[in-house]
Amino acid sequence: EMNPRVRDLYKRVLRIGKDYPAGLDFVRRKAKEYFFQNKDLTDEVEIKRAIAWGRRYVRDEMVAVIQLKKYRVLRERYG
């Protein structure tokens, strides 16, 4: 059974992926790759470390790319 924290992280990734410039399909495909790489983790410390990395990635990388996209749209509209 999937750890609830892992499920929550996956849902966050998909929620933020809706606004990602490459599209939700791209984000879903990449998320599945990363999640399946770690599917065999059993040590609780390793699971927590992987979840923390995923949350940092969502917070830093994905949000930054989305903000850049929004900035470009605003700049395009208003000069």
C-alpha positions, 0 to 999 in steps of 0.5 A: 500500500502507498504511503499517504505522504507519497500519495500527497506528494504525487497529488501536489505534483499533478496539481501544480503540473496543470500550470506547467509550460510543458503540460500536465501529460509531461509532468505526469510522465516525469512524475511516474518515472521518479516515483517508480525509481523509488518504489522499492524503498522500504527504510522509513528514513530513505522514504522521508528523504525522498519525500523531502526531495520531492517537496523541495523540487515542487516548491523550487523548480516547478513553481519557479518555472510557472512563475516565469511563464506567468511573467512572460505572459504579463510582459507580452500583454502589457509590454 
